[in-house]
Amino acid sequence: MMKRIALAAGAFVLSLAAAELALRLLGLGAAVPAVSLDRHTASRLESGVFVFDRDLLWREPSGPADDVHRGGHFVRVGDPMPAADGRLRILCLGDSCVRLSRSNAPWSVRLEQELGPDRVVVRNASLPGYTTWQGLAWLRVQLAAWKPDLVLVSFGWNDHWRAAAWPDKEWPARLSDRRPRLLRLLGQALRRRGGAAAHPLRVASEDYAANLRAIARLVADGGGRTVVLLPPSAINADNTARYLDNGNILPGDDPQDLHDRYLAAARAAAGGGGFTVADASAWFASMGEPQALLEADGIHPTDAGHELLAQMLGPLVAGAAQPNAAAVGLGLLGQEAAGSGRWAEARTLLARSAAAAPDDLGIALGLAWLLATCPDAAVRDGAAALAALEAAPAAEDRPEAWDVRGAALAAAGRFAEARAAADRALALLAADGQGEGPFAAAVTARRGLYASDQAFVMGEAR
């Protein structure tokens, strides 16, 4: 009896071994990360846009620089980093919200432009689908050696999406070729039938906070500091349905609640975690309509959203006072509306921007200029433009303020005063050595209109 049992057991073990050998010979059952981000990650792995990476789960393929990477701003795994040259080294570490924009100029590019590429060098090390676990791993295998002076970190969405198989931190052990592939395939089959237990969050909230602290420690070891950018959101019912369909969440999950919990975890960890927080979530919410600066998915910033982030982060990096986020956001939306010829909408948005920051001269001048020179006669209003200037801070020594005042006076029919204002602008420009520049030429042309008792209107041929 015992002999028969032993023979049966031996035959069973041999069968398993034969099956395991067959799977390995056929290349089946290998551990490949099975995480999802709007179903794009798997398709990008299949198409070669991403390639498998044992340390990071996936990455961009190496090779000659393409159009995106030619300038060196976007980092790939293994790419050389700039040599130390005295400029402030800034590293942006994150996911698709850090990487993607419609214009291919995300906030990291705009930040470098705002601070000046002669003073700072910014590198963007981000990739769609990445979590804090992957960001920390990339820092360890490559990026920390650059010894950045400042690391701007922004993760969150992918951390609290559901995993198609296991949490990110379990992958290193499961990627081992020593793990039986039969067990791996069986586990995958069972997980396809399971619920929340089979699809845990990719990075639990406590691990999210721990990863942020670990990133900050690693950066500090190299002499740098870390700022965690809390990503904004505007999730609605349509977004929720989409994320459910994509497998990012399960029935019963509330993506906005998940996001808020992870933001809270980051805020709580900041106190003793060695990093500070830049609350972009609050910046966008301060407008009262964060969706206006986010794509339809309620997650990714629009071009105006990326510009808001750059304009808020620039002073933070430079150690200067930050502007009013609501005023900046509304002003950017107003500029977009004006650029599209939506003049009445632009007037409303710029007026709201000025009301949010009454001490901001630039915003007041922008509103007054629109009111004085708008091509839409229904929006153009010289008296309102002058009122906007009266409410603005004093700017007796600013040629641009006198130029706007001249346009407003002309729109109100006060042409002699408009000429005097233009003369004042030209005198200030000449005193500053700019009397022959393009701005002076434009003011001179407008003064010529005022001399003929004509107002300046944007876009009109003269």
RORO-165968 format. One record per residue: x, y, z of N, C-alpha, C in turn; residue in one letter. Coordinates in steps of 0.02 Angstrom, whole numbers, padded with zeros to 5 digits, always signed. Layout:
REM residues N
XYZXYZXYZA ...
REM end
This chain:
REM residues 462
+00042-00060+00000+00000+00000+00000+00044+00063+00000M +00093+00064+00046+00137+00122+00050+00177+00130-00014M +00195+00072-00044+00233+00076-00106+00192+00108-00161K +00126+00089-00164+00083+00118-00216+00076+00193-00206R +00069+00214-00142+00062+00286-00127+00126+00323-00147I +00183+00292-00132+00246+00324-00149+00255+00330-00225A +00235+00275-00260+00239+00278-00333+00193+00331-00363L +00132+00335-00333+00083+00386-00358+00110+00456-00344A +00138+00465-00285+00165+00531-00268+00223+00549-00313A +00265+00499-00327+00322+00512-00370+00299+00530-00440G +00248+00492-00464+00222+00507-00531+00193+00578-00534A +00159+00597-00480+00129+00664-00477+00183+00718-00479F +00235+00707-00439+00290+00756-00437+00324+00760-00505V +00335+00701-00537+00366+00701-00603+00322+00738-00654L +00256+00729-00648+00210+00763-00693+00215+00839-00684S +00218+00860-00621+00224+00931-00607+00290+00958-00635L +00343+00919-00625+00408+00940-00650+00408+00945-00726A +00376+00895-00758+00373+00896-00831+00332+00957-00855A +00277+00970-00820+00236+01028-00839+00275+01093-00830A +00312+01097-00773+00352+01157-00760+00405+01166-00814E +00437+01110-00834+00488+01114-00886+00458+01136-00952L +00399+01109-00968+00366+01127-01030+00348+01202-01031A +00323+01227-00974+00306+01298-00971+00368+01341-00982L +00424+01321-00953+00485+01361-00960+00512+01357-01031R +00509+01297-01062+00532+01290-01131+00489+01331-01179L +00424+01333-01165+00378+01370-01209+00375+01445-01191L +00408+01465-01137+00408+01536-01117+00343+01559-01087G +00306+01512-01057+00241+01529-01028+00247+01536-00952L +00205+01580-00924+00201+01586-00852+00255+01629-00822G +00296+01663-00864+00347+01706-00836+00315+01765-00801A +00348+01790-00749+00320+01845-00711+00329+01910-00749A +00275+01938-00772+00275+02003-00805+00227+02047-00766V +00247+02107-00747+00202+02150-00708+00135+02157-00741P +00083+02145-00703+00015+02148-00730-00025+02202-00695A +00004+02262-00693-00032+02318-00665-00066+02356-00721V -00114+02398-00704-00152+02431-00757-00157+02505-00742S -00155+02545-00794-00170+02616-00790-00210+02632-00853L -00276+02635-00846-00319+02645-00903-00304+02597-00960D -00282+02539-00943-00267+02485-00990-00209+02502-01037R -00173+02557-01024-00120+02577-01070-00054+02542-01056H -00040+02527-00993+00026+02499-00977+00038+02433-01012T -00012+02389-01010-00004+02324-01043+00007+02332-01118A -00033+02376-01149-00026+02386-01221+00041+02418-01238S +00066+02461-01195+00131+02492-01208+00187+02441-01200R +00180+02395-01153+00229+02341-01148+00227+02297-01210L +00167+02282-01234+00160+02239-01293+00188+02273-01355E +00179+02339-01361+00200+02374-01421+00273+02396-01419S +00304+02391-01361+00374+02411-01355+00385+02483-01335G +00331+02520-01323+00338+02588-01297+00370+02585-01228V +00351+02534-01189+00383+02519-01126+00416+02450-01133F +00468+02439-01092+00498+02373-01090+00501+02351-01017V +00501+02286-01007+00504+02258-00940+00570+02276-00906F +00566+02290-00842+00626+02306-00803+00620+02271-00735D +00670+02233-00716+00665+02194-00655+00665+02237-00592R +00697+02296-00597+00699+02340-00539+00638+02386-00535D +00613+02408-00592+00561+02460-00594+00495+02435-00622L +00491+02371-00640+00433+02339-00671+00430+02357-00746L +00433+02421-00763+00439+02439-00834+00475+02506-00839W +00498+02521-00899+00533+02584-00912+00528+02597-00987R +00553+02654-01007+00559+02668-01078+00620+02632-01106E +00618+02610-01168+00676+02575-01196+00734+02623-01204P +00794+02598-01197+00854+02639-01207+00868+02643-01282S +00916+02684-01300+00933+02692-01370+00947+02764-01387G +00956+02779-01451+00970+02848-01471+00914+02894-01450P +00930+02956-01437+00880+03005-01415+00829+03017-01471A +00766+03017-01452+00713+03033-01501+00693+03106-01490D +00638+03126-01522+00617+03196-01518+00604+03218-01446D +00574+03174-01406+00557+03192-01338+00619+03197-01295V +00666+03153-01305+00724+03149-01260+00785+03186-01286H +00782+03214-01347+00841+03243-01377+00869+03301-01335R +00826+03341-01306+00849+03398-01267+00875+03379-01199G +00865+03317-01179+00891+03293-01115+00848+03309-01055G +00792+03344-01066+00750+03363-01008+00717+03302-00977H +00692+03256-01019+00659+03196-00996+00712+03141-00988F +00712+03110-00930+00764+03060-00914+00737+02990-00927V +00779+02948-00956+00765+02877-00961+00813+02839-00916R +00793+02780-00896+00837+02739-00854+00903+02728-00891V +00958+02746-00857+01024+02737-00886+01050+02797-00924G +01007+02847-00937+01031+02907-00971+01082+02944-00928D +01133+02974-00958+01181+03013-00918+01147+03077-00892P +01165+03096-00832+01139+03157-00802+01190+03213-00812M +01168+03276-00811+01214+03332-00823+01269+03335-00770P +01328+03354-00791+01383+03363-00745+01371+03424-00701A +01398+03424-00642+01392+03481-00597+01425+03542-00629A +01387+03597-00636+01414+03656-00668+01397+03721-00630D +01377+03713-00568+01360+03771-00527+01287+03790-00527G +01249+03762-00574+01178+03776-00575+01141+03734-00522R +01084+03759-00499+01043+03721-00452+01014+03661-00489L +01023+03601-00462+00999+03540-00493+00930+03521-00464R +00880+03520-00507+00812+03504-00486+00790+03441-00522I +00766+03392-00484+00740+03330-00512+00665+03326-00499L +00626+03312-00551+00554+03303-00544+00540+03228-00550C +00510+03200-00499+00499+03128-00494+00425+03116-00490L +00396+03078-00537+00324+03069-00534+00296+03023-00586G +00231+03034-00599+00192+02991-00644+00171+03030-00705D +00116+03009-00738+00095+03042-00800+00075+03114-00789S +00052+03132-00729+00033+03201-00716+00093+03247-00716C +00152+03220-00706+00214+03258-00709+00243+03256-00780V +00228+03203-00816+00259+03191-00881+00220+03220-00940R +00154+03216-00938+00115+03229-00998+00080+03296-00998L +00079+03327-01056+00039+03387-01068+00023+03390-01142S -00029+03428-01158-00049+03432-01228+00006+03463-01271R +00041+03511-01244+00090+03548-01283+00160+03518-01278S +00167+03462-01243+00232+03431-01230+00278+03477-01189N +00248+03523-01152+00287+03566-01107+00255+03564-01039A +00267+03510-01001+00237+03505-00934+00268+03556-00887P +00243+03557-00827+00265+03610-00780+00339+03608-00767W +00372+03551-00774+00444+03547-00762+00482+03589-00813S +00461+03587-00876+00493+03627-00928+00481+03701-00914V +00419+03718-00898+00401+03788-00885+00437+03815-00823R +00447+03771-00774+00483+03792-00713+00554+03811-00729L +00588+03772-00770+00656+03788-00790+00658+03854-00827E +00609+03866-00871+00606+03928-00908+00595+03987-00862Q +00551+03978-00812+00535+04032-00766+00595+04050-00722E +00630+04000-00697+00686+04012-00652+00749+04032-00691L +00752+04014-00755+00810+04031-00796+00858+03974-00804G +00865+03947-00865+00910+03890-00876+00983+03906-00864P +00999+03971-00857+01067+03989-00839+01080+03980-00764D +01025+03974-00725+01033+03967-00652+01013+03898-00627R +00968+03864-00662+00945+03798-00640+00946+03749-00698V +00953+03686-00682+00944+03633-00731+00891+03586-00702V +00838+03574-00741+00782+03533-00718+00781+03469-00760V +00774+03413-00727+00767+03349-00762+00703+03315-00739R +00666+03290-00786+00601+03259-00773+00608+03183-00777N +00606+03150-00719+00610+03078-00714+00541+03052-00693A +00497+03046-00741+00429+03024-00727+00406+02978-00783S +00356+02938-00768+00331+02892-00819+00258+02874-00802L +00215+02870-00853+00146+02851-00840+00141+02785-00803P +00097+02784-00754+00085+02723-00716+00129+02714-00655G +00178+02757-00646+00226+02747-00591+00195+02765-00523Y +00220+02729-00473+00199+02740-00403+00260+02764-00363T +00248+02780-00300+00304+02799-00256+00353+02742-00250T +00329+02680-00253+00375+02623-00248+00424+02624-00307W +00399+02637-00367+00442+02639-00426+00487+02701-00425Q +00460+02758-00401+00501+02818-00396+00559+02808-00349G +00546+02777-00292+00599+02763-00244+00650+02714-00273L +00627+02664-00309+00673+02615-00340+00717+02649-00392A +00688+02693-00432+00727+02728-00484+00779+02774-00451W +00759+02806-00397+00806+02849-00361+00865+02808-00337L +00851+02748-00312+00904+02706-00285+00951+02680-00339R +00924+02660-00396+00967+02628-00446+01003+02678-00490V +00981+02740-00492+01013+02788-00537+01013+02860-00512Q +00955+02886-00496+00947+02959-00492+00980+02991-00431L +00984+02955-00375+01015+02984-00315+01088+03001-00327A +01121+02964-00372+01192+02976-00385+01204+03045-00416A +01152+03076-00444+01158+03143-00473+01164+03196-00418W +01143+03177-00357+01144+03223-00300+01106+03288-00315K +01041+03281-00330+01002+03342-00344+00997+03386-00283P +00995+03451-00295+00987+03499-00240+00915+03499-00215D +00868+03486-00261+00797+03487-00244+00762+03433-00285L +00720+03393-00251+00679+03344-00286+00606+03361-00274V +00570+03372-00329+00499+03385-00327+00463+03320-00343L +00427+03293-00294+00397+03226-00300+00321+03233-00306V +00292+03199-00354+00219+03200-00360+00193+03132-00383S +00168+03094-00336+00136+03030-00349+00070+03028-00311F +00030+02978-00326-00031+02970-00287-00082+02927-00322G -00100+02946-00383-00154+02910-00416-00140+02836-00425W -00083+02819-00453-00068+02749-00465-00058+02710-00401N -00034+02744-00349-00026+02711-00284-00092+02684-00259D -00146+02722-00267-00210+02698-00239-00257+02668-00292H -00230+02653-00351-00268+02611-00397-00261+02538-00378W -00307+02497-00401-00305+02426-00386-00253+02390-00429R -00217+02344-00398-00169+02303-00434-00205+02246-00470A -00181+02229-00529-00209+02172-00565-00186+02107-00535A -00131+02109-00495-00107+02048-00464-00086+02062-00392A -00026+02090-00383+00000+02099-00316+00020+02172-00305W +00027+02193-00242+00054+02260-00229+00124+02267-00259P +00142+02327-00275+00207+02338-00307+00265+02309-00267D +00262+02315-00201+00319+02294-00160+00330+02219-00160K +00280+02180-00182+00287+02107-00184+00321+02082-00247E +00327+02126-00298+00352+02102-00361+00424+02076-00360W +00470+02107-00324+00539+02081-00327+00544+02006-00312P +00508+01984-00259+00511+01913-00242+00476+01871-00295A +00422+01897-00322+00383+01858-00370+00414+01857-00440R +00461+01902-00452+00495+01902-00517+00550+01850-00521L +00566+01819-00465+00620+01769-00465+00602+01710-00510S +00650+01688-00551+00639+01630-00595+00635+01565-00555D +00653+01568-00492+00650+01508-00451+00578+01492-00430R +00535+01540-00437+00465+01529-00418+00430+01484-00469R +00397+01430-00448+00365+01385-00495+00312+01422-00538P +00316+01410-00603+00270+01445-00647+00200+01416-00643R +00195+01352-00626+00129+01323-00616+00091+01360-00561L +00125+01373-00506+00093+01410-00451+00076+01481-00473L +00119+01511-00514+00107+01579-00536+00044+01581-00580R +00037+01534-00626-00022+01533-00670-00085+01518-00630L -00079+01472-00581-00136+01456-00539-00158+01518-00499L -00109+01554-00472-00125+01614-00434-00158+01667-00477G -00135+01674-00539-00166+01723-00584-00238+01704-00599Q -00250+01640-00609-00318+01618-00624-00364+01631-00565A -00340+01617-00505-00381+01629-00445-00394+01703-00435L -00344+01744-00449-00353+01816-00439-00403+01845-00489R -00406+01817-00549-00455+01842-00597-00526+01831-00573R -00535+01784-00527-00601+01769-00501-00613+01804-00435R -00561+01835-00407-00568+01864-00341-00591+01936-00342G -00601+01965-00282-00622+02034-00275-00567+02076-00246G -00584+02115-00194-00536+02163-00166-00474+02127-00139A -00482+02070-00109-00424+02034-00081-00376+02013-00137A -00404+01998-00196-00362+01977-00252-00334+02037-00290A -00362+02096-00278-00339+02157-00313-00327+02212-00261H -00273+02204-00222-00258+02255-00171-00238+02321-00204P -00235+02373-00165-00208+02436-00190-00134+02426-00206L -00111+02458-00259-00042+02447-00280+00007+02466-00224R -00006+02521-00190+00035+02542-00134-00012+02563-00078V -00011+02527-00023-00055+02545+00034-00036+02614+00059A -00084+02647+00091-00073+02717+00113-00014+02723+00161S -00006+02673+00205+00051+02676+00252+00117+02667+00215E +00117+02626+00161+00177+02617+00121+00190+02679+00079D +00137+02711+00056+00143+02774+00018+00181+02825+00060Y +00159+02834+00122+00193+02882+00167+00265+02860+00181A +00275+02795+00191+00343+02770+00205+00388+02780+00144A +00362+02771+00084+00402+02782+00024+00422+02855+00017N +00377+02901+00032+00393+02972+00029+00449+02989+00078L +00444+02960+00138+00496+02972+00188+00563+02944+00165R +00561+02884+00134+00623+02853+00111+00654+02893+00054A +00613+02920+00009+00638+02963-00044+00673+03024-00014I +00640+03055+00035+00669+03114+00067+00735+03099+00101A +00740+03041+00135+00802+03022+00168+00858+03012+00117R +00842+02979+00063+00893+02966+00011+00917+03031-00020L +00871+03078-00032+00890+03143-00059+00933+03181-00009V +00913+03180+00054+00951+03215+00106+01021+03187+00113A +01029+03121+00104+01095+03091+00107+01142+03120+00054D +01113+03143-00001+01153+03174-00053+01158+03249-00047G +01131+03276+00008+01136+03348+00020+01078+03389-00007G +01024+03356-00030+00968+03392-00059+00907+03394-00013G +00856+03428-00037+00793+03430+00000+00736+03407-00045R +00681+03388-00014+00624+03359-00051+00561+03399-00037T +00525+03413-00091+00458+03443-00086+00409+03396-00120V +00357+03377-00084+00306+03332-00112+00247+03375-00136V +00233+03369-00200+00179+03406-00232+00116+03363-00229L +00064+03388-00193+00002+03349-00185-00042+03360-00246L -00055+03308-00286-00090+03317-00350-00163+03337-00341P -00187+03383-00382-00257+03405-00379-00304+03353-00409P -00369+03363-00400-00417+03315-00426-00485+03348-00434S -00526+03318-00476-00595+03339-00486-00633+03280-00514A -00645+03230-00472-00676+03168-00493-00752+03174-00491I -00784+03155-00546-00857+03154-00549-00882+03084-00564N -00948+03077-00572-00977+03011-00583-00952+02979-00647A -00943+03019-00700-00919+02991-00763-00848+02965-00755D -00805+03003-00720-00737+02979-00707-00738+02913-00669N -00780+02910-00618-00783+02850-00576-00802+02790-00618T -00851+02799-00662-00872+02743-00705-00816+02721-00751A -00778+02769-00775-00722+02752-00820-00669+02713-00782R -00652+02735-00722-00599+02701-00684-00622+02632-00663Y -00686+02624-00651-00713+02557-00636-00707+02512-00696L -00724+02538-00755-00720+02499-00816-00648+02480-00832D -00601+02525-00816-00530+02512-00830-00498+02464-00780N -00533+02451-00725-00504+02409-00674-00460+02446-00624G -00459+02513-00628-00421+02551-00580-00452+02547-00510N -00517+02540-00508-00553+02533-00445-00601+02474-00450I -00628+02454-00393-00677+02400-00390-00744+02430-00369L -00799+02393-00381-00864+02417-00357-00860+02432-00282P -00885+02489-00263-00882+02510-00193-00825+02557-00177G -00774+02559-00221-00719+02606-00211-00742+02676-00229D -00720+02725-00190-00732+02796-00205-00665+02827-00222D -00651+02841-00286-00584+02865-00304-00566+02932-00271P -00616+02976-00263-00600+03040-00231-00583+03030-00158Q -00620+02986-00125-00604+02972-00055-00535+02940-00048D -00519+02893-00093-00452+02862-00092-00399+02916-00101L -00409+02960-00148-00360+03012-00162-00351+03058-00101H -00406+03077-00071-00403+03121-00012-00366+03087+00045D -00376+03022+00053-00342+02986+00107-00267+02985+00096R -00245+02978+00034-00173+02976+00020-00143+03046+00028Y -00180+03098+00010-00155+03166+00021-00147+03178+00096L -00196+03154+00134-00192+03162+00207-00132+03124+00235A -00118+03065+00207-00060+03026+00230+00005+03064+00216A +00009+03097+00158+00069+03135+00141+00077+03195+00188A +00021+03230+00202+00025+03288+00247+00047+03266+00317R +00021+03210+00340+00038+03186+00406+00112+03165+00409A +00137+03135+00355+00206+03112+00354+00255+03169+00348A +00234+03226+00322+00280+03282+00309+00310+03308+00373A +00272+03307+00427+00296+03336+00490+00363+03309+00511G +00371+03243+00513+00434+03214+00535+00467+03173+00481G +00444+03182+00419+00470+03139+00365+00527+03168+00326G +00548+03229+00343+00605+03257+00309+00588+03292+00244G +00524+03303+00231+00505+03338+00170+00451+03389+00186F +00442+03437+00141+00388+03485+00146+00337+03471+00092T +00278+03501+00099+00223+03489+00053+00207+03552+00014V +00197+03545-00051+00169+03598-00093+00100+03574-00113A +00049+03607-00086-00019+03581-00092-00054+03604-00156D -00036+03573-00211-00068+03590-00275-00142+03575-00274A -00162+03525-00234-00233+03510-00228-00271+03571-00202S -00242+03605-00152-00273+03665-00125-00269+03724-00175A -00214+03728-00213-00209+03782-00262-00265+03778-00312W -00277+03718-00339-00330+03711-00390-00399+03721-00359F -00408+03695-00298-00474+03700-00265-00491+03773-00248A -00439+03814-00237-00452+03883-00216-00491+03923-00268S -00490+03901-00330-00527+03935-00383-00602+03922-00378M -00620+03869-00341-00690+03849-00337-00711+03804-00394G -00668+03794-00443-00683+03752-00501-00619+03720-00526E -00591+03673-00488-00528+03642-00508-00532+03606-00575P -00592+03583-00594-00599+03547-00657-00578+03591-00716Q -00583+03657-00709-00566+03702-00764-00493+03697-00784A -00450+03675-00738-00379+03669-00752-00357+03596-00758L -00405+03550-00762-00390+03479-00768-00423+03452-00831L -00393+03400-00859-00423+03367-00916-00488+03333-00895E -00524+03306-00944-00590+03277-00930-00586+03219-00881A -00527+03188-00873-00521+03133-00826-00519+03155-00754D -00515+03221-00742-00514+03247-00674-00448+03236-00638G -00396+03218-00676-00331+03201-00646-00274+03242-00677I -00268+03240-00743-00210+03269-00776-00219+03344-00788H -00169+03385-00772-00175+03457-00783-00180+03474-00857P -00219+03525-00873-00219+03553-00940-00156+03595-00949T -00147+03624-01008-00089+03669-01017-00091+03726-00967D -00151+03755-00955-00157+03808-00905-00142+03781-00836A -00161+03719-00822-00146+03689-00758-00072+03680-00747G -00036+03658-00800+00037+03652-00795+00068+03721-00784H +00042+03773-00816+00069+03840-00807+00058+03864-00736E -00001+03850-00708-00014+03868-00638+00037+03835-00592L +00049+03771-00603+00098+03736-00560+00167+03768-00565L +00188+03785-00626+00253+03816-00635+00256+03884-00600A +00203+03924-00607+00203+03990-00577+00200+03988-00500Q +00171+03935-00473+00170+03928-00400+00234+03898-00374M +00264+03852-00412+00325+03819-00389+00386+03863-00397L +00386+03907-00447+00444+03950-00458+00463+03990-00396G +00416+04029-00368+00433+04067-00307+00451+04021-00248P +00418+03963-00244+00433+03916-00189+00506+03894-00193L +00529+03877-00254+00598+03856-00262+00646+03914-00248V +00627+03974-00270+00671+04032-00262+00669+04062-00192A +00624+04037-00150+00618+04064-00082+00582+04130-00080G +00540+04145-00130+00503+04208-00133+00430+04195-00112A +00393+04249-00102+00323+04243-00084+00284+04214-00143A +00239+04168-00129+00199+04138-00182+00140+04183-00198Q +00120+04185-00262+00061+04224-00280-00003+04190-00257P -00058+04226-00264-00124+04198-00248-00143+04147-00302N -00150+04084-00282-00161+04030-00331-00226+04040-00369A -00280+04061-00335-00344+04071-00369-00338+04126-00421A -00302+04180-00404-00294+04235-00451-00253+04213-00512A -00200+04175-00501-00159+04151-00556-00200+04105-00601V -00236+04058-00571-00275+04010-00610-00329+04044-00651G -00366+04090-00620-00419+04125-00656-00390+04169-00711L -00331+04200-00697-00299+04240-00748-00278+04198-00808G -00251+04139-00795-00231+04095-00851-00291+04074-00892L -00347+04058-00858-00407+04041-00895-00433+04100-00935L -00427+04160-00906-00448+04220-00942-00406+04231-01005G -00341+04219-00999-00297+04226-01057-00315+04174-01111Q -00330+04113-01090-00351+04062-01138-00415+04083-01173E -00463+04109-01135-00527+04130-01165-00515+04187-01214A -00474+04235-01197-00459+04290-01242-00424+04264-01305A -00378+04217-01296-00343+04190-01354-00389+04153-01402G -00446+04130-01377-00495+04095-01419-00552+04142-01441S -00546+04206-01425-00597+04254-01445-00660+04252-01403G -00657+04220-01345-00715+04219-01301-00709+04278-01253R -00724+04337-01279-00707+04399-01245-00748+04410-01182W -00812+04397-01184-00853+04408-01124-00831+04362-01068A -00815+04300-01085-00791+04252-01035-00724+04275-01007E -00681+04301-01052-00615+04325-01030-00623+04383-00981A -00670+04428-00996-00681+04485-00951-00702+04461-00882R -00748+04414-00879-00772+04388-00815-00715+04355-00775T -00676+04314-00810-00622+04277-00776-00568+04325-00751L -00549+04373-00792-00497+04420-00771-00521+04465-00715L -00586+04482-00715-00613+04522-00660-00612+04482-00595A -00628+04418-00599-00624+04375-00540-00552+04368-00516R -00506+04363-00563-00435+04358-00545-00413+04421-00508S -00432+04480-00533-00413+04543-00501-00444+04549-00432A -00506+04526-00425-00539+04529-00359-00505+04483-00309A -00478+04426-00333-00444+04379-00287-00377+04406-00264A -00345+04449-00305-00279+04476-00287-00277+04551-00303A -00311+04592-00263-00316+04664-00278-00249+04700-00275P -00199+04670-00244-00133+04702-00239-00085+04681-00295D -00109+04642-00342-00067+04618-00397-00073+04665-00456D -00021+04703-00469-00023+04753-00523-00030+04719-00591L +00006+04665-00602+00004+04632-00667-00065+04610-00686G -00102+04581-00638-00170+04559-00651-00215+04618-00667I -00208+04672-00629-00249+04732-00641-00235+04761-00710A -00173+04762-00730-00156+04789-00796-00185+04745-00851L -00184+04679-00841-00213+04634-00891-00287+04645-00900G -00323+04654-00844-00395+04667-00848-00408+04734-00882L -00372+04786-00862-00383+04852-00891-00367+04853-00965A -00315+04818-00985-00297+04814-01056-00353+04782-01097W -00380+04727-01072-00436+04695-01107-00495+04742-01113L -00513+04774-01058-00570+04820-01058-00559+04878-01105L -00497+04902-01111-00483+04960-01152-00476+04945-01226A -00453+04885-01243-00434+04871-01313-00469+04811-01343T -00519+04783-01310-00551+04722-01334-00584+04733-01403C -00575+04686-01450-00607+04692-01515-00684+04691-01512P -00711+04660-01459-00783+04656-01451-00808+04721-01418D -00846+04760-01455-00870+04825-01429-00913+04816-01367A -00945+04758-01361-00988+04746-01303-00947+04737-01240A -00884+04719-01247-00840+04710-01190-00797+04772-01178V -00780+04806-01232-00736+04864-01225-00769+04919-01186R -00734+04945-01136-00764+04994-01090-00708+05035-01058D -00696+05095-01085-00642+05136-01060-00651+05156-00988G -00712+05173-00968-00724+05193-00899-00709+05136-00851A -00730+05074-00869-00716+05016-00827-00641+05002-00824A -00606+05014-00880-00533+05004-00880-00500+05053-00832A -00522+05116-00833-00493+05165-00787-00509+05149-00715L -00569+05123-00703-00587+05103-00634-00542+05046-00610A -00527+04999-00655-00483+04943-00637-00413+04969-00619A -00390+05020-00655-00324+05049-00640-00324+05088-00575L -00379+05121-00561-00383+05158-00498-00379+05112-00438E -00406+05051-00446-00405+05002-00391-00338+04966-00385A -00293+04977-00435-00229+04941-00435-00178+04977-00392A -00125+04942-00372-00071+04974-00335-00039+05030-00377P -00009+05079-00344+00024+05133-00378+00082+05107-00420A +00090+05138-00480+00143+05115-00525+00169+05174-00566A +00188+05227-00531+00209+05288-00565+00272+05278-00607E +00312+05230-00589+00376+05220-00625+00374+05161-00672D +00315+05136-00689+00309+05078-00732+00283+05098-00801R +00324+05094-00853+00301+05116-00919+00241+05076-00944P +00238+05011-00927+00181+04971-00951+00116+04995-00920E +00118+05020-00858+00058+05046-00826+00034+05110-00861A +00081+05153-00880+00062+05214-00916+00036+05198-00985W +00063+05147-01017+00039+05126-01083-00034+05103-01078D -00048+05062-01028-00117+05038-01019-00164+05097-01002V -00140+05142-00961-00181+05200-00944-00196+05241-01007R -00147+05248-01050-00160+05285-01112-00213+05252-01154G -00210+05185-01159-00261+05149-01198-00330+05157-01167A -00333+05155-01099-00397+05163-01065-00425+05233-01074A -00383+05284-01070-00406+05353-01080-00431+05363-01151L -00396+05334-01200-00418+05341-01269-00485+05306-01279A -00494+05246-01248-00558+05211-01254-00615+05251-01224A -00598+05293-01174-00649+05336-01142-00657+05403-01179A -00621+05412-01234-00627+05473-01274-00586+05531-01248G -00540+05519-01202-00499+05572-01172-00429+05570-01205R -00427+05593-01267-00368+05582-01309-00308+05623-01288F -00319+05686-01266-00262+05727-01245-00227+05694-01185A -00266+05669-01137-00237+05635-01079-00203+05569-01101E -00232+05536-01151-00202+05474-01177-00134+05488-01206A -00126+05544-01244-00061+05561-01272-00011+05575-01217R -00033+05610-01165+00012+05626-01109+00035+05563-01074A -00010+05514-01066+00008+05451-01034+00058+05413-01077A +00048+05414-01143+00095+05381-01188+00163+05415-01185A +00163+05481-01181+00227+05517-01175+00263+05498-01111D +00226+05490-01057+00257+05470-00994+00288+05400-01000R +00253+05354-01032+00280+05287-01043+00344+05289-01083A +00345+05330-01136+00404+05335-01179+00463+05366-01142L +00449+05415-01100+00502+05446-01061+00534+05396-01013A +00494+05356-00981+00520+05305-00935+00561+05253-00972L +00538+05234-01031+00575+05185-01071+00642+05214-01093L +00642+05277-01113+00705+05309-01135+00754+05314-01077A +00729+05330-01018+00772+05336-00959+00803+05269-00940A +00769+05215-00959+00793+05148-00942+00833+05117-01000D +00847+05158-01052+00886+05133-01108+00846+05090-01156G +00780+05094-01154+00738+05053-01198+00699+05096-01248Q +00724+05157-01259+00687+05202-01303+00685+05181-01375G +00728+05135-01395+00730+05113-01465+00704+05041-01472E +00677+05013-01419+00655+04943-01420+00586+04934-01449G +00565+04870-01457+00499+04856-01486+00441+04882-01445P +00447+04881-01379+00392+04907-01338+00383+04982-01350F +00439+05019-01353+00435+05091-01366+00404+05104-01434A +00420+05063-01483+00392+05072-01550+00316+05061-01549A +00293+05011-01510+00221+04998-01506+00185+05056-01471A +00215+05083-01418+00185+05139-01383+00182+05200-01429V +00234+05211-01467+00236+05267-01514+00180+05261-01566T +00170+05199-01591+00117+05189-01640+00048+05203-01609A +00038+05183-01547-00026+05196-01515-00035+05271-01503R +00019+05306-01485+00014+05378-01475-00008+05412-01540R +00016+05386-01597-00005+05415-01660-00081+05409-01670G -00109+05354-01648-00182+05347-01651-00217+05399-01608L -00191+05407-01547-00223+05455-01501-00219+05526-01529Y -00164+05541-01565-00157+05607-01596-00210+05619-01649A -00235+05564-01677-00289+05569-01727-00357+05556-01696S -00361+05560-01630-00423+05549-01593-00452+05479-01608D -00408+05429-01609-00429+05360-01618-00404+05318-01560Q -00445+05271-01539-00425+05224-01486-00389+05164-01518A -00348+05132-01478-00315+05071-01501-00359+05011-01485F -00370+04968-01535-00410+04907-01527-00367+04848-01550V -00362+04798-01509-00322+04739-01527-00346+04708-01593M -00298+04693-01636-00314+04657-01697-00335+04701-01755G -00348+04764-01745-00369+04808-01799-00308+04832-01838E -00312+04828-01906-00258+04853-01947-00260+04929-01948A -00202+04959-01945-00198+05033-01945-00153+05057-02001R 
REM end
